[in-house]
């Protein structure tokens, strides 16, 4: 399994190891209306872009530090299905 972001709709976006935050910045700008990276950090001064994206319901998979699925909110059914498809992980409510 490669490092990735998993959208609330089950979309998988693969990233290079240690580049989750860079991709999170891009996704926040492209999909959530932030103007640029400065806008993200002005509105969320004590959080990383990854933290903000996870609050929008995205799930992170990492093969590096904190290996595995990382999430802030309960996953959607689409995410649960995709997590199982990708890694065999079963989210237990």
TASULBEL-V993858 format. One record per pair of residues at least 12 apart in sequence whose ideal C-beta (glycine too) atoms are under 6 Angstrom apart, sorted by the first residue. I is the first residue (numbers start at 1). J is the second residue. If there is no record, write none. Layout:
I,J  I,J
This chain:
1,86  1,87  2,14  3,15  3,17  3,62  3,63  4,61  5,58  6,59  6,79  6,82  7,58  8,57  8,76  9,78  10,78  10,79  10,82  17,64  20,50  20,60  21,48  21,49  21,50  24,49  24,50  24,53  25,37  25,49  27,53  28,40  28,49  54,72  55,72  57,73  59,71  59,79  75,91
